[in-house]
């Protein structure tokens, strides 16, 4: 075999051996990145997969756990590394995840010192060095976040070195509350409280008043309801974040109660004047025509008694011809036949009136004996006149 062929064969074997090593190490991004097995690596030959990261963290080679803990990488972060975000460290000293810069001013951590680095003592047996590193290419990193979504820490895949960086504030936006204040019985003023910061900007408000009506506006808006009832009003707050308009989270709702309009009305069936919801005025049960509640006096021709009722209670036997409620009776006091109200007759407790009209018939006049001087003289003159008449009558007979 020629020397040239031998050299080519040797290079190919070495390359295949290196690739095989990286495959064994789990490096499926060999074409883009090469693991670092040098002395500066915190994890020798890195951890290209979450499984490798977990295994090497558990092995705790060269004080790995203490180093990670110092740079805010916890056992929980490692345990959850399978779902951790994978980002990159860029030549611009930034950490980028899903196309967004989440941290700036990147410092790299290593086991060997370089010019401008600072020694950091982890414990009595472990010292590391940190400082800005001029990345010529992007480097893949596992990125861990705080509960608010901000950058917490990162680990380079090729060497396991932690990344120290300044987190970029996470945009904060939320609809905090929706309040309402009555202006009148049907009109209300709505006020929205919302916030947006760290690159988020409030853009608009869309209200749903719960009565089928919606309207866009500002943080305050007025609305008038057409009908009484209970409604649930809500607002959606639009926010601009990263050049996109999104809806802010937050359950901004409020209950609105519109009281019914109360009016004075006549309850037609009972004749009672009451206060009711205006919407109940149907001229069947309720009406604003108060004359429907005004009572009138009628003669009930059936019982010949007077009744006082509202118009809706009037019967066919009722009449305003009061003469039809009168009866013919005998007034025992005056001995005359009179026409009086039947009720007056029935309510009489003196016995003055009676239906026995014979008690008002003509009675013969009987002259009773008289006494006294005048009566005596009158009687004497009468007797004398009779005697004188008798005398002249007897005399005239004798002459015959």
C-alpha positions in Angstrom: 0.0 0.0 0.0 1.4 3.4 -0.9 2.1 6.0 1.7 -0.7 8.2 0.3 -3.2 5.5 0.6 -2.1 4.7 4.1 -2.4 8.3 5.1 -5.9 8.6 3.6 -7.0 5.3 5.3 -5.6 6.5 8.7 -7.5 9.8 8.5 -10.7 8.0 7.6 -10.4 5.6 10.4 -9.6 8.4 12.9 -12.6 10.4 11.7 -14.9 7.4 11.9 -13.5 6.7 15.3 -14.2 10.2 16.4 -17.7 10.2 15.0 -18.3 6.8 16.7 -17.2 8.2 20.0 -19.6 11.1 19.7 -22.4 8.9 18.7 -21.7 6.8 21.8 -21.8 10.0 23.8 -25.2 10.8 22.3 -24.0 13.7 20.1 -26.5 13.8 17.3 -25.4 17.3 16.2 -21.8 16.4 15.4 -22.0 18.2 12.1 -22.7 21.5 13.9 -21.0 21.0 17.3 -18.0 19.1 18.6 -17.9 18.0 22.3 -15.2 19.5 24.4 -13.2 16.9 26.3 -10.5 19.3 27.4 -9.6 20.3 31.0 -11.7 23.5 30.9 -14.9 21.6 30.5 -17.0 21.3 33.7 -18.4 18.0 32.4 -15.7 16.3 30.4 -16.9 15.7 26.8 -20.2 17.5 27.7 -23.7 16.1 27.9 -25.4 16.3 24.5 -28.7 14.6 25.7 -30.8 15.1 28.8 -30.1 11.4 29.7 -26.3 12.1 29.6 -26.8 15.2 31.7 -28.8 13.4 34.3 -26.2 10.5 34.5 -23.2 12.8 34.7 -24.9 14.9 37.3 -25.6 11.9 39.4 -21.9 10.8 39.1 -20.9 14.2 40.5 -17.5 14.0 38.9 -15.1 16.8 40.1 -17.7 18.5 42.3 -20.2 19.0 39.6 -23.3 19.3 41.9 -21.6 22.0 43.9 -20.6 24.0 40.8 -24.2 23.7 39.3 -25.7 24.8 42.6 -23.5 27.9 42.8 -24.8 28.9 39.4 -28.4 28.4 40.3 -28.8 25.0 38.6 -30.8 22.7 40.9 -31.3 19.0 41.1 -34.9 19.7 40.0 -33.7 21.5 36.9 -31.6 18.5 35.9 -34.4 16.1 36.7 -36.6 18.1 34.3 -34.0 18.6 31.7 -35.9 16.4 29.3 -38.5 19.2 29.0 -36.1 22.0 29.3 -35.8 24.5 26.5 -32.8 24.3 24.2 -31.4 27.6 23.1 -28.1 29.0 21.9 -25.4 31.3 23.1 -24.5 33.7 20.3 -21.3 35.6 19.3 -23.2 38.7 20.5 -23.0 37.3 24.1 -26.8 36.6 24.2 -28.9 33.6 25.1 -31.6 33.0 22.5 -34.6 30.7 22.9 -37.3 30.3 20.2 -35.9 33.3 18.4 -36.1 35.6 21.4 -33.2 37.0 23.4 -33.8 35.9 27.0 -30.4 36.9 28.5 -27.5 39.2 27.6 -23.9 39.8 28.8 -23.0 36.1 28.8 -20.2 34.9 31.0 -18.8 31.4 30.6 -17.6 29.3 33.5 -14.6 27.0 33.2 -12.1 25.0 35.2 -9.0 26.7 33.7 -8.1 30.4 33.9 -7.9 32.7 30.9 -6.9 36.3 30.6 -9.5 38.5 32.2 -11.2 35.7 34.1 -12.1 35.8 37.8 -11.5 32.9 40.1 -14.6 31.7 42.0 -14.1 29.4 45.0 -16.9 26.9 45.1 -15.6 25.0 48.2 -12.2 24.0 49.6 -11.6 21.6 46.8 -13.1 23.3 43.8 -12.4 26.6 42.1 -13.7 27.7 38.8 -13.1 30.7 36.6 -15.7 33.0 35.0 -15.5 35.7 32.4 -16.8 36.9 29.1 -16.0 34.5 26.3 -15.8 35.5 22.7 -18.0 32.9 21.0 -17.1 32.6 17.4 -20.1 30.4 16.7 -23.4 29.7 18.4 -23.3 27.0 21.1 -26.3 24.9 22.2 -27.4 25.2 25.8 -30.0 23.8 28.1 -32.0 26.8 29.4 -33.8 26.9 32.7 -36.4 29.5 33.6 -37.8 31.1 36.7 -41.5 30.8 37.6 -42.3 34.1 36.0 -40.7 32.9 32.7 -37.5 34.9 33.0 -34.0 33.4 32.4 -32.6 31.5 35.4 -29.6 29.6 34.2 -28.1 27.6 31.4 -25.6 24.8 30.7 -23.6 24.3 27.5 -24.2 21.0 25.9 -20.7 20.4 24.5 -18.9 20.9 27.8 -21.4 21.2 30.7 -20.1 24.7 31.5 -22.7 26.9 33.3 -23.7 30.2 31.7 -23.9 33.3 33.7 -26.0 36.1 32.1 -28.2 39.1 32.7 -31.8 38.1 32.2 -34.0 40.1 29.9 -37.1 41.2 31.8 -40.1 39.2 30.7 -43.0 41.3 29.3 -45.7 41.5 31.9 -49.3 42.2 31.0 -52.6 41.4 32.6 -56.2 42.6 33.0 -56.6 43.2 36.7 -60.2 44.1 37.2 -63.4 45.5 35.7 -65.6 47.7 37.8 -69.0 49.3 37.2 -70.7 52.3 38.7 -74.3 53.3 38.2 -75.0 56.6 36.5 -78.8 56.1 36.3 -81.2 53.1 36.6 -80.1 51.8 33.2 -76.8 53.5 32.5 -73.5 52.3 34.0 -69.9 53.5 33.8 -67.3 50.7 33.3 -63.6 51.1 34.4 -60.9 48.6 33.4 -57.6 48.2 35.4 -54.8 46.6 33.3 -51.0 46.8 33.2 -48.3 46.2 30.7 -44.6 46.5 31.2 -41.2 45.2 30.1 -41.8 45.7 26.4 -45.6 45.1 26.5 -47.9 48.0 25.5 -51.6 48.3 26.1 -53.4 48.7 22.8 -57.2 48.6 23.3 -60.2 47.3 25.1 -63.2 45.3 23.8 -66.3 45.3 26.0 -69.1 42.7 26.1 -71.9 44.1 28.1 -73.8 40.8 28.5 -76.9 42.0 26.7 -75.7 41.1 23.2 -73.9 44.4 22.7 -70.2 44.9 22.3 -68.0 48.0 21.9 -64.3 48.9 21.7 -63.0 51.8 23.6 -60.6 53.0 26.3 -60.2 52.0 29.9 -63.5 53.7 30.7 -66.8 53.5 28.9 -70.5 54.0 29.5 -73.3 51.7 28.5 -77.1 51.9 28.7 -79.2 48.7 29.1 -82.6 48.6 27.4 -84.2 46.2 29.8 -84.2 45.3 33.5 -82.3 42.2 34.5 -78.9 40.8 35.6 -76.0 40.8 33.2 -72.4 39.7 33.2 -70.2 42.3 31.6 -66.6 41.5 30.6 -63.6 43.2 28.9 -60.8 41.8 26.7 -57.6 43.9 26.8 -55.4 43.9 23.8 -51.6 44.2 24.3 -48.7 44.5 21.8 -45.8 42.2 22.6 -42.8 41.7 20.3 -44.6 43.3 17.4 -47.7 41.1 17.8 -51.1 42.0 19.4 -52.3 39.5 21.9 -55.1 39.3 24.5 -54.0 40.0 28.1 -54.8 37.2 30.6 -57.1 37.9 33.5 -60.7 37.2 34.2 -62.1 40.7 34.1 -65.9 40.4 34.6 -68.5 42.1 36.7 -72.2 41.5 37.4 -74.6 44.3 36.5 -78.1 44.4 37.9 -80.6 46.8 36.2 -83.6 47.3 38.5 -87.0 47.3 36.9 -88.8 50.6 36.3 -91.6 50.8 38.9 -94.8 52.6 38.2 -98.2 53.1 39.9 -100.8 50.9 38.4 -104.3 49.5 38.9 -104.6 45.8 39.3 -107.7 45.3 37.2 -109.1 42.2 38.8 -108.9 43.4 42.4 -109.1 47.1 42.0 -106.0 47.6 44.1 -103.7 50.5 43.3 -100.2 49.2 43.6 -96.6 49.7 42.4 -95.4 47.3 39.8 -92.7 46.7 37.1 -93.6 48.8 34.1 -93.1 45.8 31.9 -96.1 44.1 33.6 -98.5 46.8 32.3 -100.5 44.7 29.8 -104.0 46.2 30.3 -105.2 42.7 31.2 -103.8 42.3 34.7 -102.4 45.8 35.2 -103.2 49.2 33.7 -102.2 52.8 34.3 -105.8 53.8 33.7 -106.7 54.5 37.3 -110.4 54.7 36.5 -110.3 50.9 36.4 -109.8 51.0 40.1 -112.5 53.5 40.9 -115.6 51.9 42.5 -119.1 52.8 41.6 -122.5 52.2 43.4 -125.0 50.0 41.6 -128.4 48.5 42.4 -128.3 44.7 42.2 -131.7 44.0 40.7 -131.5 40.4 41.8 -131.2 41.1 45.5 -132.5 44.7 45.4 -129.4 45.7 47.4 -126.8 48.3 46.7 -123.3 47.2 45.8 -120.1 49.2 45.3 -117.6 47.5 42.9 -114.9 48.3 40.4 -115.8 48.2 36.7 -114.3 44.7 36.2 -116.6 43.3 38.9 -119.8 44.8 37.5 -122.5 42.2 36.6 -125.4 42.4 34.1 -127.8 42.6 37.0 -126.2 45.8 38.3 -127.8 49.1 37.3 -127.4 52.7 38.3 -131.2 53.0 38.3 -131.5 53.2 42.0 -135.4 53.1 41.8 -135.1 49.4 41.1 -133.7 48.8 44.5 -136.8 50.4 46.2 -139.8 48.5 47.7 -143.4 49.5 48.6 -144.0 49.3 52.4 -146.3 50.7 55.0 -144.9 53.4 57.2 -146.7 52.6 60.5 -145.8 56.0 61.9 -147.6 58.0 59.2 -150.0 55.2 58.1 -148.9 55.8 54.5 -147.6 53.6 51.8 -144.0 54.7 50.9 -141.3 53.6 48.5 -138.0 53.2 50.3 -134.6 51.5 49.6 -134.8 47.8 50.2 -131.7 48.0 52.4 -133.3 50.7 54.5 -136.3 48.5 55.0 -134.3 45.4 55.9 -132.0 47.3 58.3 -135.0 48.9 60.1 -135.0 47.7 63.7 -137.7 50.1 65.0 -140.6 48.2 63.3 -141.7 51.4 61.6 -141.9 49.8 58.2 -143.8 46.7 57.3 -144.7 44.8 54.2 -148.2 44.4 55.6 -149.8 47.3 53.8 -153.2 46.6 55.5 -151.8 48.4 58.5 -152.0 51.5 56.4 -155.8 51.0 55.4 -158.6 53.7 56.2 -159.9 53.4 59.8 -163.5 54.6 60.8 -163.6 57.7 63.0 -165.5 57.0 66.3 -166.7 60.1 68.3 -166.0 59.4 71.9 -168.2 61.0 74.8 -167.1 64.5 75.8 -167.1 66.1 79.3 -166.7 69.6 80.7 -168.8 72.9 80.8 -168.9 73.5 77.1 -169.8 69.9 76.4 -172.5 70.1 79.1 -174.1 73.3 77.7 -173.9 72.0 74.3 -175.6 68.8 75.4 -178.4 70.8 77.3 -179.2 73.0 74.3 -179.4 70.0 72.2 -181.8 68.2 74.5 -184.0 71.3 74.8 -184.2 71.7 71.1 -185.3 68.2 70.7 -188.0 68.6 73.4 -189.3 71.8 71.8 -189.4 70.1 68.4 -191.4 67.3 70.0 -193.9 69.7 71.5 -194.6 71.5 68.3 -195.0 68.2 66.5 -197.6 67.0 69.1 -199.6 70.3 68.9 -199.8 70.2 65.2 -201.3 66.8 65.3 -204.0 67.9 67.6 -205.1 70.7 65.3 -205.7 68.1 62.7 
